[in-house]
Amino acid sequence: MAIKKQFIKTKPVCKVTFSLEAKEANTAAVVGDFNNWNPSEGELSKLKNGTFKAAFDLPKDNSFEFRYIVDGSYVNEPEADSYRWNEFANAENSVLEV
């Protein structure tokens, strides 16, 4: 799993690329504050090597809670900037700082 951040100098956004290695998985999505926790808005495309990947333009100077959904199960990002306890989910969420 990995997160790549690319700050755009001409816009107040950061292009964030989420990569998730899940060769055995059929579906994967990233859900979080930035897409209202909606899996259809955070679908990741499966590449030939088994990695799921997608890029999103997120407003910079923000902090977002997020998680991956892999075949229906929630998974945290090990390379997240931090983790935050979420009472609603009764679990820790990954945190992305942009």
N, C-alpha and C positions, 0 to 999 in steps of 0.2 A: 504494500500500500504506500501511496505517496501523494503529496500535495505540492504542486508547483505554483508559485505566485509570480505574476508578471504585471508590474505596475505600468499603467498607460500614462505617459507624460502629458498628453493633450486632453485627457478626460479624467474625471474624478472616480475612476473605477480601477479595479484590479482584476485581471484575467486569471482565474483560478482553475487549474487543471487537476481533477481528481483521477487517480489511477488506483485500481484495485485488482490484485492478482487473485483470481478465483476460477481456475481452470475447470473445476468440476461443476461450477454453478451455471444455471440457465439464465437467470436474470439478476441484475444489480441496479441499484439506484442510490443517489445521495439525497437525503432529505434534511431540511433544517429550517432555521429562521428565515433564510433567504428565499425559500420557495414554499412557505407555509406548510412544510412537512408533507408535501404532495409528491408521491413517488413518480407520477406521470410527468411532472415538471423536472425531475432529476434523474431521468433514465440515463444509464451509462451504456455505451456501445461496446459489444464484445469484439475484441480483435482476434486475429488468427492465433496469436500466442497465448490466448486464454485470459488476457488482461482486459478488464472493463475500464473505459476511459471516457471522459467528457470534460469540456471547459465551459465555465460560466463567468460572465462579467458581473462582479459584485461591487457595490459602492464601497470605496475605501474609507479608512478611519472608522471602521465598525468591528464589532465582535459578533460572531454567529455561532450558535450551537448547532451541531449536525451529527448525523450518524449515517452509516450505510445500511441498506436493506439488501441482503443477499439471499435469494430464494426464500423470502419471507422472514428471515431472521435478522435482528438488528446487530450491527457490528460497529465498534469504535475504530477510529483511525489511530494507530500507534504513534504516528508522527504528528499528531495534533499539537497545536500551540499550548493547550492546557485541557483540563477536563472540569466539568461543572455538574454538580448533583442536580437532578431534575426531579422534583416531587411528583409531577404528573406521570412520568415514566418509571419512577421509583428505581432509577439507574443513573449512572454518569453518562453525560453526553460529551462528545469531542467538541473542542472550541477552536474556531478559526479566527485569527486576528488579521485584518487587512487594513 
